[in-house]
Amino acid sequence: MSHPTRRAALARLAAAAAAASFAPALRAQAPVSFTDMAGRSVTLPRLPQRIVLTEANDLLSFALLDPDPAARVVGWAALRRFDNGTFEAYRRRFPAIDRIEIVGDWSADSFAAEKAIALKPDLVLMTAYQEPGLGNGDLTRRFEAAGIPVAFVTAGVNTRTSATEIAPKLRMFGAILGREPKAEDYIAFYQSHLAAVTERIAHANPTRPSVLIETYAGLGECCRAPGRHGWSEFVEVAGGRNLGVDTPQAGGMLSLEYLLAQEPEVYIGNGGSYLDGKGLVIGPGYDRATIHASLLRLTERTGFREIRPVREGKVYAIWTVFATQPINIVAIEQIAKWLHPALFADIDPAATMAAINRRLSVPMEGIYWLGLNEQEPAR
């Protein structure tokens, strides 16, 4: 290669390297457009650097996409819904998480809008709990009057949104964080694992066992069951039938008499650190003996030993947070194994979690599901 040719090649390489180094900066300053979960078109002048999360658990979704998921979060609400053990894991990895301001809780009357506005965020990620009007309520008007855009991460249970359709929300987060390729990678991973369950159920067409799902397990007498969303959908996808499908959309109480008459075949309680001292605990920070003891206590409630799952030893516990985040594919796989152990003998939720952990900036460590009669928990 002649000297002029070599110099030209080196110049092109240098120009390409310079362009690559400037690409992130240019991307950060470019306008961002996306559709939120309420179907609203949102355009931001640039990638947001100051975000308020009104659902603290959405930090787990950020962690699938961003190596430092808390870096852009300046305020958050509903922190009590964020699992204690998970919070401590994030705090160890990112000590600056303590700087994030708490701006209230998850309902409209407990959300501190003025405190959130004072943080001067570039974007507020709102839930339908804070504003059921989905952009037509007082909170959105107050933020927009202050020049702060709002996007919705949930659209309410009456909009027929699917708990297993994680693509729209993750694509929205990918756009907001400038991490679209990572979002698409995880969506493809999730959809392939979901198809492995749904296609096998469709092909085998097994008898669907009746399942009693208890939300807030142990927080009072039995049993609060979900309606036609969230956990009910997971059970349906996994080849079961939720006993509570005829309850109101947001869930409802099932009496012991009803359970004895209906004879569900499987019991699944969900819980976490928010039930510490009150009900079922499970997840990071709890060892097997503690989780097992809290699950056993559920079966000792008045009359509970008479229901079929307790008599037959089909009593299980699972982590509540799976219901709200795109890591829920692990819960679906595990429920499928509980309902149809022979059909899903080769499915390994622990391996799925390990694959998710390779994507998460803070890996999930702990016991997230457990059967009352299981000798060793999956980790």
C-alpha positions in Angstrom: 0.0 0.0 0.0 1.5 3.4 -1.0 2.0 6.1 1.6 -0.9 8.3 0.2 -3.2 5.3 0.2 -2.2 4.3 3.7 -2.7 7.9 4.9 -6.1 8.0 3.4 -7.1 4.7 5.0 -5.8 5.9 8.4 -7.7 9.1 8.0 -11.0 7.2 7.3 -10.4 5.0 10.3 -9.8 8.1 12.5 -12.9 9.7 11.1 -15.0 6.6 11.8 -13.6 6.4 15.4 -14.4 10.1 16.0 -17.9 9.6 14.7 -18.4 6.6 16.9 -17.2 8.5 20.0 -19.6 11.3 19.2 -22.5 9.0 18.5 -23.7 8.6 22.1 -23.6 12.4 22.7 -25.5 13.0 19.5 -28.1 10.3 20.4 -28.5 11.9 23.8 -29.4 15.3 22.2 -31.8 13.9 19.6 -35.6 14.0 20.0 -37.2 10.9 21.4 -40.7 9.7 20.4 -42.7 6.7 21.7 -46.2 5.5 22.5 -46.9 5.0 26.2 -49.0 2.2 27.7 -52.1 4.4 27.6 -51.7 4.8 23.8 -50.6 8.4 24.0 -47.9 9.7 21.7 -45.1 11.3 23.6 -42.1 13.3 22.2 -39.2 14.5 24.3 -36.7 17.0 23.1 -33.8 14.7 24.1 -33.1 11.6 26.2 -34.3 12.4 29.7 -31.6 12.7 32.3 -34.0 13.3 35.3 -36.8 10.8 35.6 -39.5 10.4 38.3 -40.8 6.8 38.7 -44.2 6.7 40.3 -43.8 2.8 40.4 -40.5 2.1 42.1 -40.5 -1.4 40.9 -39.9 -0.2 37.3 -36.3 0.2 38.3 -36.1 -3.6 37.7 -37.1 -3.0 34.1 -34.5 -0.3 33.8 -31.9 -2.8 35.1 -32.6 -5.0 32.2 -31.5 -2.3 29.8 -29.1 0.1 31.6 -25.9 -0.8 33.5 -26.7 2.0 36.0 -30.5 2.0 36.2 -30.7 4.5 39.0 -28.5 7.1 37.5 -31.3 9.1 35.9 -33.9 8.5 38.6 -34.3 11.6 40.8 -37.6 10.7 42.5 -39.8 7.7 43.0 -43.1 6.7 44.6 -44.5 3.4 45.9 -41.2 2.5 47.4 -42.9 0.2 49.9 -43.8 -2.0 46.9 -40.1 -2.4 46.2 -38.9 -5.6 47.9 -36.6 -4.8 50.8 -33.9 -7.4 49.9 -33.9 -6.2 46.3 -33.5 -2.6 47.5 -30.5 -3.5 49.6 -28.9 -5.3 46.6 -29.3 -2.2 44.5 -28.0 0.0 47.3 -24.9 -2.1 47.6 -24.3 -1.9 43.9 -25.3 1.8 43.6 -24.9 3.6 46.9 -26.1 6.8 45.2 -29.6 5.3 45.2 -30.1 7.0 48.6 -30.2 10.3 46.9 -33.4 9.5 45.1 -36.3 11.5 46.7 -39.4 9.7 47.8 -42.4 11.5 46.3 -45.3 9.7 47.9 -47.1 6.4 47.4 -48.9 4.7 44.6 -52.4 6.3 44.9 -53.4 9.7 43.7 -54.2 11.0 47.2 -50.8 9.9 48.5 -48.6 11.2 45.6 -46.6 14.3 46.4 -46.9 16.2 43.1 -45.4 19.4 44.2 -42.4 17.6 45.6 -42.0 15.8 42.3 -42.3 19.1 40.3 -39.6 20.6 42.5 -37.2 18.0 41.4 -37.4 19.5 37.8 -37.6 16.1 36.0 -37.4 15.7 32.3 -40.1 13.0 32.4 -42.6 11.6 34.9 -43.5 7.9 34.4 -47.0 7.6 35.8 -49.3 4.7 36.6 -53.0 4.3 36.3 -53.2 4.1 40.1 -52.0 7.7 40.4 -54.2 8.9 37.6 -57.0 6.6 36.3 -57.8 9.3 33.8 -54.6 8.4 31.9 -53.6 11.9 31.0 -56.9 13.6 31.4 -56.6 14.2 35.2 -55.3 16.8 37.5 -51.8 15.3 38.0 -51.0 15.3 34.3 -52.3 18.9 34.0 -50.1 20.0 36.9 -47.0 18.5 35.5 -47.6 19.7 31.9 -48.3 23.2 33.3 -44.8 23.1 34.8 -43.4 22.0 31.4 -42.9 18.4 32.5 -43.9 15.6 30.1 -45.8 12.6 31.5 -45.9 9.0 30.1 -48.0 6.1 31.5 -46.4 2.8 32.3 -49.7 1.1 33.1 -53.1 1.6 31.6 -55.4 0.2 34.2 -57.0 -3.2 34.5 -60.0 -2.3 32.4 -58.1 -1.8 29.2 -57.5 -5.5 28.6 -53.7 -5.1 28.8 -51.9 -8.4 28.9 -49.4 -9.2 31.7 -47.4 -11.3 29.2 -47.3 -8.7 26.5 -44.1 -7.0 27.7 -42.9 -5.6 24.4 -44.7 -2.2 24.4 -43.5 -1.3 27.8 -40.0 -2.5 27.3 -39.8 -0.7 23.9 -40.9 2.5 25.6 -38.2 2.1 28.2 -35.7 1.3 25.5 -36.5 4.6 23.8 -36.4 6.6 27.0 -33.1 5.2 28.0 -31.6 5.1 24.5 -31.2 1.3 24.8 -33.4 0.0 22.0 -31.2 -2.9 21.0 -31.1 -4.3 24.5 -34.9 -3.9 24.7 -35.3 -5.9 21.5 -32.9 -8.6 22.7 -34.8 -9.1 25.9 -38.2 -9.1 24.1 -37.0 -11.9 21.7 -35.7 -13.9 24.7 -39.0 -13.5 26.6 -41.2 -14.3 23.6 -39.2 -17.5 22.8 -39.6 -18.7 26.4 -43.2 -17.8 26.5 -43.8 -19.7 23.2 -42.1 -22.8 24.7 -44.9 -22.9 27.3 -47.9 -21.8 25.2 -47.2 -24.0 22.3 -46.7 -27.1 24.4 -50.0 -26.4 26.2 -51.7 -26.0 22.9 -50.3 -29.2 21.5 -50.8 -31.4 24.5 -54.2 -29.8 25.5 -53.9 -31.1 29.1 -56.7 -31.0 31.6 -56.5 -27.7 33.3 -56.3 -28.0 37.1 -58.3 -25.5 39.2 -55.9 -23.1 41.0 -56.4 -21.0 44.1 -54.1 -18.0 43.8 -54.0 -16.0 47.0 -52.7 -12.4 46.7 -51.3 -10.7 49.9 -51.2 -14.3 51.2 -51.8 -14.4 55.0 -52.8 -10.8 55.3 -56.1 -11.8 57.0 -58.3 -14.7 56.6 -58.4 -16.7 53.4 -58.5 -15.7 50.6 -58.1 -12.7 48.3 -58.0 -13.9 44.7 -57.0 -12.0 41.5 -59.6 -11.3 38.8 -58.9 -11.7 35.1 -55.4 -10.1 35.0 -51.9 -10.6 36.3 -51.7 -13.9 38.2 -54.8 -15.2 36.6 -53.3 -14.8 33.2 -50.1 -16.5 34.3 -52.1 -19.5 35.5 -54.1 -19.6 32.2 -50.9 -19.4 30.1 -49.3 -22.2 32.2 -52.3 -24.5 31.6 -54.4 -23.9 34.6 -57.7 -22.3 35.6 -57.8 -19.5 38.2 -60.6 -20.1 40.7 -61.0 -16.4 41.1 -61.8 -15.5 37.4 -65.4 -14.7 38.3 -64.4 -12.2 41.0 -64.3 -8.4 40.2 -61.6 -7.3 37.9 -59.3 -6.1 40.7 -59.8 -9.3 42.7 -62.0 -10.3 45.5 -62.5 -12.4 48.6 -63.3 -16.1 48.4 -64.9 -17.6 51.5 -63.7 -20.8 53.0 -67.1 -22.3 52.3 -66.7 -21.5 48.6 -63.3 -23.1 48.5 -64.4 -26.3 50.2 -67.3 -26.5 47.7 -65.2 -25.8 44.6 -62.2 -28.0 45.6 -59.3 -26.2 43.9 -56.4 -28.7 43.1 -53.5 -26.4 43.6 -52.8 -23.5 46.0 -50.3 -20.7 45.1 -49.7 -17.8 47.5 -47.7 -14.8 46.6 -45.8 -12.6 49.0 -42.7 -10.8 49.8 -41.0 -8.5 52.3 -44.1 -6.3 52.5 -45.8 -9.1 54.4 -43.0 -9.5 56.9 -44.6 -10.2 60.3 -48.0 -10.4 58.7 -48.1 -13.2 56.1 -46.1 -15.0 53.4 -42.5 -13.9 53.1 -40.3 -15.0 50.2 -37.5 -13.5 48.0 -34.0 -12.1 48.7 -33.1 -11.8 52.4 -35.1 -14.9 53.5 -33.7 -18.3 53.9 -35.6 -21.6 53.1 -36.6 -22.2 56.7 -38.2 -18.8 57.1 -40.1 -19.0 53.8 -41.2 -22.6 54.6 -42.4 -21.6 58.1 -44.4 -18.7 56.7 -46.0 -20.9 54.0 -46.8 -23.5 56.6 -48.5 -20.9 58.8 -50.9 -20.2 55.9 -52.2 -23.7 56.0 -52.8 -23.5 59.8 -55.5 -20.9 59.4 -59.0 -21.8 60.5 -60.4 -24.6 58.3 -57.5 -24.3 55.8 -56.3 -27.9 56.3 -59.6 -29.1 54.9 -59.1 -27.7 51.4 -57.9 -30.1 48.8 -54.4 -28.6 48.0 -53.4 -28.7 51.6 -54.7 -32.3 52.0 -52.8 -33.4 48.8 -49.6 -31.4 49.4 -49.9 -29.0 46.4 -49.1 -25.8 48.3 -46.7 -23.3 46.8 -45.3 -19.8 47.4 -44.0 -17.3 44.8 -42.6 -13.8 44.8 -45.2 -11.0 44.3 -43.0 -8.7 42.3 -43.0 -11.2 39.3 -46.5 -10.0 38.6 -45.5 -6.4 37.6 -42.2 -6.8 35.7 -41.0 -8.5 32.5 -39.0 -11.0 34.6 -42.4 -12.7 35.0 -41.5 -15.4 32.5 -39.8 -17.2 35.3 -43.0 -17.3 37.3 -44.9 -18.6 34.3 -42.4 -21.4 33.8 -42.5 -22.4 37.4 -46.3 -22.4 37.6 -46.4 -24.6 34.5 -44.1 -27.1 36.2 -46.3 -27.1 39.3 -49.5 -27.6 37.3 -48.0 -30.1 34.7 -44.8 -31.6 36.1 -44.5 -34.4 33.5 -45.3 -32.1 30.6 -42.7 -29.5 31.7 -40.1 -31.8 33.2 -37.4 -30.4 30.9 -38.2 -26.7 31.6 -35.7 -25.1 34.1 -36.9 -21.8 35.6 -33.6 -21.5 37.5 -31.7 -21.6 34.2 -34.1 -18.9 32.8 -33.4 -16.8 35.8 -29.7 -17.2 35.3 -30.1 -16.0 31.7 -32.0 -13.0 32.9 -29.3 -12.3 35.5 -26.8 -12.1 32.8 -28.8 -9.1 31.4 -29.7 -7.5 34.7 -27.3 -4.9 36.1 -28.1 -6.2 39.6 -28.6 -10.0 39.5 -31.5 -11.6 41.4 -30.2 -13.7 44.3 -32.4 -15.5 46.7 -35.3 -17.9 46.9 -38.2 -16.7 44.7 -40.5 -19.8 44.7 -40.9 -22.8 47.0 -43.3 -25.7 47.5 -44.3 -26.7 51.0 -43.1 -30.3 50.3 -40.1 -29.5 48.2 -36.7 -30.6 49.7 -34.6 -28.0 47.9 -35.6 -24.6 46.6 -34.7 -23.3 43.2 -32.3 -20.3 43.4 
